[in-house]
Amino acid sequence: MANEKRIFWYSLLLLASVALNLFFITNQYYLGTELKSQKLSWSLKAAEEAEAVASISCSGHGRAFLDGLIVDGKPICECNTCYGGSDCSLFSPDCSADANSGDPLFLEPFWMEHAASSAVLISGWHRMSYTFYDKSFISQQLENHVRRVHEVAKNAVTKGKYVLFGVGSTQLLAAAVYALSMNLSSPASVVASSPYYPLYKFQTNYFENKRFKFDEDTSLSSNSSYNTEANVIEFVTSPNNPDGNLKEAVSQGPLVRVIYDHAYYWPHFSAIPSPANEDVMIFTMSKLTGHAGSRIGWALIKDEQVYEDMNTYISVSEMGISREAQLRALQLMKAILDGNGTDIFDYAYKKMSYRWKKLSEIVSLSSRFSIQEIPPLFCNFFEKVRGPSPAYAWVKCEREEDTNCNEVLRAGNIIGREGSLFSDEDRYVRLSLLKSDDDFNLLMDHLSKLVAEENGAKTAWIF
């Protein structure tokens, strides 16, 4: 009898437990559905509009945008170079291949594949204040995620460094010159070894004042005055723009200060032999994620006073950077870290190395053109020796009569950037490998035809 009572109560408790669990599960479902509905109440329209525009078909050769052109109340396609028509399906094969710009559109397909993890929806009341809760202009969350991305990429030491954000790397380059020229006994000569990124010269000249000026003489290694007597601020781009090679400072001496522009020091553009650990290092989101339009860059700075002076420059000129841009950057950093960095770096490296291989195959058939040599190096990120995957081709016209290589390429319907802009000979031209697949394919097609026209060229690559 006692056993029967015991079984009865155990059965009753079991039924009660099942009933209670069903209650919680059912209510959790309905409560979750209700909360989900509430969460989407004000954002639903914005999400629907964003997805509706993203779904507009542009034949794979263009995009429609929420802030783009509107016809009959609807956004229309913005077509890639050489494509037209209402859906970008009309191709103009005779138009020029534009390889002038460094627009990093090659990463657009990656972000379309990662639409959910990279999307940001911003409320109308998001960060309306001038500052964050701690009275700063910068999201601490964003800074933390940037440090983590560098740790994953193994391309920079962030420990013991201050992080400063700016409107792209452009503003930070100017801020660094300003900060490093403060309190000097004599004006600083701002220099860079050829070939170098034109902005260094243009921007320094534009903001020139009594504390610094750009020095036209770029023969740094032969100018002994830089070694001992003069205040020098040297720009070093590594990997270099335009030729993609890793570089070190040339100037030497106690009065030399160096700004390292590491815009392209990411695993998809260069081998990472070791983490960069210089005093002033500048990076940009445009070359990490491809989002050039968001205008976010950051500097890693060792010296506190240099950090404070650069921060003053940023604060006075901009009062910080857009909170919306910071939110987007944070979401992109989170998306990168979701895959531990392997997703974006694997994708981008494969694409850039593929493009370099195709370009090299075409140029190998030519006696008229050559491109820079970039030696294979061990990469700490990929943990192996890897070949080149630069952002640009530094093309040289080898014929004696081809003194203006840009004109030679333009005759073949290719638009590049002449060598003299990089303080080198016009026998050189920079061709961008960063643009969309359409731009790259057209560039390869036109270059293949140009090589095929050479005397003695037996074959041409058919792209």
Order of alpha helices (4+ residues) and beta strands (2+ residues): alpha-alpha-beta-beta-beta-beta-beta-beta-beta-alpha-alpha-alpha-beta-alpha-beta-alpha-beta-alpha-beta-beta-beta-alpha-beta-alpha-alpha-alpha-beta-beta-beta-beta-alpha-beta-beta-beta-alpha
